[in-house]
Amino acid sequence: MAINVNNVYQTVLLILNKEQRGYMTPDEFNKTATQVQLDIFDQYFDDLNQQLRVPQADYDYADRQINLDDKISIFKCLGDLTYSGGRFSLPQSDTITNNGIVYNDNPPAGFFVFYRIGTITYNGGTYPIEIKRVQRDNVYEIQRSNLTAPTDDYPVYLYESGGIEVLPNTIQSNVSCSFIRKPLNVIWAYSTGGQGQYVQDVANSQDFEIESSEQVNVILRILQYSGIIIRDTQIIQAASAEIQQNEINKKS
């Protein structure tokens, strides 16, 4: 379940205004909330990498690897690659949700931004074949021998300059890719009321896409940024201390 953007914004305002410390405008909140969501989202991958190196508890709901993968799974997609000019372009559509992808930082509602590449497969036979990723220097080595040269049954790919080059170059279709999309920008949309107050425009707002279990973390991190905006060191220190303690608890 996503985190309701209005609940977070109103909570942040309540904490800031409790002692008349300051105010965060909707535009400031939207930019800060989007950055916070990206901070938390990007941390998932580092945390997962760390958890893969330590033993996990054999209990339901307590396996940290599975819990982190659950958080990332919201953003997992599958799309087809398009061949042109000797290489494949990144997916332009997500066949899981039938939504499109645009390559900018402010996609319209329902559109995604490509974030990280996953597994690439070739679907030219009875069963899909995983295409192995290699580096440019490896290509020169494997092509020197008929025993290791790429074939339709054992293809490889290079990921360079935002495109995919598949070897052998006889493969020019039926290639798909799993990938991670970027979370949509957080938006607390609003109109101005009769007394100049901000009124939420629910229809045009965009909730946080990360799991609802992250709501406390989201609020603390927004407060940390808000302390910088309003130049209040007490808020920065209090939020930072709480965030640090939560991180220690998660990894201990």
Contacts in CASP RR format, 6 or more apart in sequence:
PFRMAT RR
TARGET T0000
AUTHOR 0000-0000-0000
METHOD contacts of the structure
MODEL  1
MAINVNNVYQTVLLILNKEQRGYMTPDEFNKTATQVQLDIFDQYFDDLNQ
QLRVPQADYDYADRQINLDDKISIFKCLGDLTYSGGRFSLPQSDTITNNG
IVYNDNPPAGFFVFYRIGTITYNGGTYPIEIKRVQRDNVYEIQRSNLTAP
TDDYPVYLYESGGIEVLPNTIQSNVSCSFIRKPLNVIWAYSTGGQGQYVQ
DVANSQDFEIESSEQVNVILRILQYSGIIIRDTQIIQAASAEIQQNEINK
KS
1 211 0 8 1.000
1 212 0 8 1.000
2 207 0 8 1.000
2 208 0 8 1.000
2 209 0 8 1.000
2 210 0 8 1.000
2 211 0 8 1.000
2 212 0 8 1.000
3 207 0 8 1.000
3 208 0 8 1.000
3 210 0 8 1.000
3 211 0 8 1.000
3 212 0 8 1.000
3 214 0 8 1.000
3 215 0 8 1.000
3 218 0 8 1.000
4 207 0 8 1.000
4 208 0 8 1.000
5 33 0 8 1.000
5 186 0 8 1.000
5 187 0 8 1.000
5 188 0 8 1.000
5 205 0 8 1.000
5 206 0 8 1.000
5 207 0 8 1.000
5 208 0 8 1.000
6 188 0 8 1.000
6 200 0 8 1.000
6 202 0 8 1.000
6 205 0 8 1.000
7 215 0 8 1.000
8 33 0 8 1.000
8 208 0 8 1.000
8 215 0 8 1.000
8 218 0 8 1.000
8 219 0 8 1.000
8 222 0 8 1.000
9 26 0 8 1.000
9 29 0 8 1.000
9 33 0 8 1.000
9 188 0 8 1.000
11 219 0 8 1.000
12 24 0 8 1.000
12 29 0 8 1.000
12 219 0 8 1.000
12 222 0 8 1.000
12 223 0 8 1.000
12 226 0 8 1.000
13 23 0 8 1.000
13 24 0 8 1.000
15 219 0 8 1.000
15 223 0 8 1.000
16 22 0 8 1.000
16 23 0 8 1.000
16 24 0 8 1.000
16 223 0 8 1.000
16 226 0 8 1.000
16 230 0 8 1.000
16 235 0 8 1.000
17 23 0 8 1.000
21 230 0 8 1.000
21 232 0 8 1.000
21 235 0 8 1.000
22 230 0 8 1.000
22 232 0 8 1.000
23 230 0 8 1.000
24 32 0 8 1.000
24 226 0 8 1.000
24 229 0 8 1.000
24 230 0 8 1.000
25 198 0 8 1.000
26 188 0 8 1.000
26 189 0 8 1.000
26 190 0 8 1.000
26 198 0 8 1.000
28 226 0 8 1.000
28 229 0 8 1.000
29 188 0 8 1.000
29 222 0 8 1.000
30 185 0 8 1.000
30 186 0 8 1.000
30 187 0 8 1.000
30 188 0 8 1.000
32 222 0 8 1.000
32 225 0 8 1.000
32 226 0 8 1.000
32 229 0 8 1.000
33 186 0 8 1.000
33 188 0 8 1.000
33 208 0 8 1.000
33 218 0 8 1.000
33 222 0 8 1.000
34 185 0 8 1.000
34 186 0 8 1.000
35 225 0 8 1.000
36 218 0 8 1.000
36 221 0 8 1.000
36 222 0 8 1.000
36 225 0 8 1.000
37 183 0 8 1.000
37 186 0 8 1.000
37 208 0 8 1.000
37 209 0 8 1.000
37 210 0 8 1.000
37 218 0 8 1.000
38 182 0 8 1.000
38 183 0 8 1.000
39 221 0 8 1.000
40 210 0 8 1.000
40 214 0 8 1.000
40 217 0 8 1.000
40 218 0 8 1.000
40 221 0 8 1.000
41 75 0 8 1.000
41 182 0 8 1.000
41 183 0 8 1.000
41 210 0 8 1.000
44 68 0 8 1.000
44 71 0 8 1.000
44 72 0 8 1.000
45 72 0 8 1.000
45 116 0 8 1.000
47 64 0 8 1.000
47 68 0 8 1.000
47 250 0 8 1.000
47 251 0 8 1.000
48 65 0 8 1.000
48 68 0 8 1.000
48 69 0 8 1.000
48 72 0 8 1.000
50 251 0 8 1.000
51 64 0 8 1.000
51 65 0 8 1.000
51 68 0 8 1.000
52 65 0 8 1.000
56 63 0 8 1.000
56 64 0 8 1.000
56 65 0 8 1.000
56 66 0 8 1.000
57 63 0 8 1.000
57 64 0 8 1.000
61 67 0 8 1.000
64 250 0 8 1.000
70 211 0 8 1.000
71 210 0 8 1.000
71 211 0 8 1.000
71 214 0 8 1.000
72 180 0 8 1.000
74 209 0 8 1.000
74 210 0 8 1.000
74 211 0 8 1.000
75 115 0 8 1.000
75 180 0 8 1.000
75 181 0 8 1.000
75 182 0 8 1.000
75 183 0 8 1.000
75 209 0 8 1.000
76 96 0 8 1.000
76 178 0 8 1.000
76 179 0 8 1.000
76 180 0 8 1.000
77 91 0 8 1.000
77 94 0 8 1.000
77 96 0 8 1.000
77 97 0 8 1.000
77 112 0 8 1.000
77 178 0 8 1.000
77 179 0 8 1.000
77 180 0 8 1.000
77 181 0 8 1.000
78 91 0 8 1.000
78 94 0 8 1.000
78 95 0 8 1.000
78 96 0 8 1.000
78 176 0 8 1.000
78 177 0 8 1.000
78 178 0 8 1.000
78 179 0 8 1.000
79 91 0 8 1.000
79 93 0 8 1.000
79 94 0 8 1.000
79 95 0 8 1.000
79 96 0 8 1.000
79 176 0 8 1.000
79 177 0 8 1.000
79 178 0 8 1.000
79 179 0 8 1.000
80 91 0 8 1.000
80 92 0 8 1.000
80 93 0 8 1.000
80 95 0 8 1.000
80 175 0 8 1.000
80 176 0 8 1.000
80 177 0 8 1.000
81 88 0 8 1.000
81 89 0 8 1.000
81 90 0 8 1.000
81 91 0 8 1.000
81 120 0 8 1.000
81 164 0 8 1.000
81 175 0 8 1.000
81 176 0 8 1.000
81 177 0 8 1.000
82 88 0 8 1.000
82 89 0 8 1.000
82 92 0 8 1.000
83 172 0 8 1.000
83 173 0 8 1.000
83 175 0 8 1.000
86 165 0 8 1.000
86 169 0 8 1.000
86 172 0 8 1.000
87 163 0 8 1.000
87 164 0 8 1.000
87 165 0 8 1.000
87 166 0 8 1.000
88 163 0 8 1.000
88 164 0 8 1.000
88 165 0 8 1.000
88 166 0 8 1.000
88 175 0 8 1.000
89 163 0 8 1.000
89 164 0 8 1.000
90 101 0 8 1.000
90 114 0 8 1.000
90 117 0 8 1.000
90 162 0 8 1.000
90 163 0 8 1.000
90 164 0 8 1.000
90 177 0 8 1.000
90 179 0 8 1.000
91 101 0 8 1.000
91 114 0 8 1.000
91 176 0 8 1.000
91 177 0 8 1.000
91 179 0 8 1.000
92 100 0 8 1.000
92 101 0 8 1.000
93 99 0 8 1.000
93 100 0 8 1.000
93 101 0 8 1.000
94 100 0 8 1.000
94 101 0 8 1.000
94 112 0 8 1.000
94 181 0 8 1.000
95 176 0 8 1.000
99 110 0 8 1.000
99 111 0 8 1.000
99 112 0 8 1.000
100 110 0 8 1.000
100 111 0 8 1.000
100 112 0 8 1.000
101 107 0 8 1.000
101 111 0 8 1.000
101 112 0 8 1.000
101 113 0 8 1.000
101 114 0 8 1.000
101 181 0 8 1.000
102 108 0 8 1.000
102 111 0 8 1.000
102 112 0 8 1.000
102 113 0 8 1.000
103 113 0 8 1.000
103 114 0 8 1.000
104 113 0 8 1.000
105 113 0 8 1.000
105 185 0 8 1.000
106 185 0 8 1.000
107 113 0 8 1.000
107 184 0 8 1.000
107 185 0 8 1.000
109 184 0 8 1.000
109 206 0 8 1.000
110 184 0 8 1.000
112 181 0 8 1.000
112 182 0 8 1.000
112 184 0 8 1.000
113 181 0 8 1.000
113 182 0 8 1.000
114 179 0 8 1.000
114 181 0 8 1.000
114 182 0 8 1.000
115 179 0 8 1.000
115 180 0 8 1.000
115 181 0 8 1.000
115 182 0 8 1.000
116 179 0 8 1.000
116 180 0 8 1.000
117 159 0 8 1.000
117 177 0 8 1.000
117 179 0 8 1.000
118 177 0 8 1.000
118 178 0 8 1.000
118 179 0 8 1.000
118 180 0 8 1.000
119 130 0 8 1.000
119 177 0 8 1.000
119 178 0 8 1.000
120 130 0 8 1.000
120 131 0 8 1.000
120 133 0 8 1.000
120 157 0 8 1.000
120 164 0 8 1.000
120 166 0 8 1.000
120 175 0 8 1.000
120 176 0 8 1.000
120 177 0 8 1.000
120 178 0 8 1.000
121 128 0 8 1.000
121 129 0 8 1.000
121 130 0 8 1.000
121 131 0 8 1.000
121 175 0 8 1.000
121 176 0 8 1.000
121 177 0 8 1.000
122 128 0 8 1.000
122 129 0 8 1.000
122 131 0 8 1.000
122 152 0 8 1.000
122 155 0 8 1.000
122 166 0 8 1.000
122 171 0 8 1.000
122 174 0 8 1.000
122 175 0 8 1.000
123 129 0 8 1.000
123 174 0 8 1.000
123 175 0 8 1.000
123 176 0 8 1.000
124 152 0 8 1.000
124 174 0 8 1.000
128 176 0 8 1.000
129 153 0 8 1.000
129 154 0 8 1.000
129 155 0 8 1.000
131 155 0 8 1.000
131 156 0 8 1.000
131 157 0 8 1.000
131 166 0 8 1.000
131 175 0 8 1.000
132 154 0 8 1.000
132 155 0 8 1.000
132 156 0 8 1.000
132 157 0 8 1.000
133 156 0 8 1.000
133 157 0 8 1.000
133 158 0 8 1.000
133 159 0 8 1.000
134 142 0 8 1.000
134 156 0 8 1.000
134 157 0 8 1.000
134 158 0 8 1.000
135 158 0 8 1.000
136 158 0 8 1.000
136 160 0 8 1.000
138 156 0 8 1.000
139 156 0 8 1.000
139 158 0 8 1.000
139 167 0 8 1.000
141 148 0 8 1.000
142 148 0 8 1.000
142 149 0 8 1.000
142 150 0 8 1.000
142 156 0 8 1.000
143 149 0 8 1.000
143 150 0 8 1.000
143 167 0 8 1.000
149 168 0 8 1.000
150 156 0 8 1.000
150 167 0 8 1.000
150 168 0 8 1.000
151 168 0 8 1.000
152 168 0 8 1.000
152 170 0 8 1.000
152 171 0 8 1.000
155 166 0 8 1.000
155 167 0 8 1.000
155 168 0 8 1.000
155 171 0 8 1.000
156 166 0 8 1.000
156 167 0 8 1.000
157 164 0 8 1.000
157 165 0 8 1.000
157 166 0 8 1.000
157 167 0 8 1.000
158 164 0 8 1.000
158 165 0 8 1.000
158 167 0 8 1.000
164 175 0 8 1.000
164 177 0 8 1.000
166 175 0 8 1.000
183 208 0 8 1.000
183 209 0 8 1.000
183 210 0 8 1.000
184 206 0 8 1.000
184 209 0 8 1.000
185 206 0 8 1.000
186 206 0 8 1.000
186 207 0 8 1.000
186 208 0 8 1.000
187 204 0 8 1.000
187 205 0 8 1.000
187 206 0 8 1.000
188 200 0 8 1.000
188 205 0 8 1.000
189 200 0 8 1.000
189 201 0 8 1.000
189 202 0 8 1.000
189 203 0 8 1.000
189 204 0 8 1.000
189 205 0 8 1.000
189 206 0 8 1.000
190 198 0 8 1.000
190 199 0 8 1.000
190 200 0 8 1.000
190 201 0 8 1.000
191 198 0 8 1.000
191 199 0 8 1.000
191 201 0 8 1.000
192 198 0 8 1.000
192 199 0 8 1.000
193 199 0 8 1.000
208 214 0 8 1.000
208 218 0 8 1.000
210 218 0 8 1.000
216 246 0 8 1.000
217 243 0 8 1.000
217 246 0 8 1.000
220 239 0 8 1.000
220 242 0 8 1.000
220 243 0 8 1.000
220 246 0 8 1.000
221 239 0 8 1.000
221 243 0 8 1.000
223 235 0 8 1.000
223 238 0 8 1.000
223 239 0 8 1.000
224 235 0 8 1.000
224 236 0 8 1.000
224 239 0 8 1.000
224 240 0 8 1.000
224 243 0 8 1.000
226 235 0 8 1.000
227 233 0 8 1.000
227 235 0 8 1.000
227 236 0 8 1.000
227 239 0 8 1.000
228 236 0 8 1.000
END
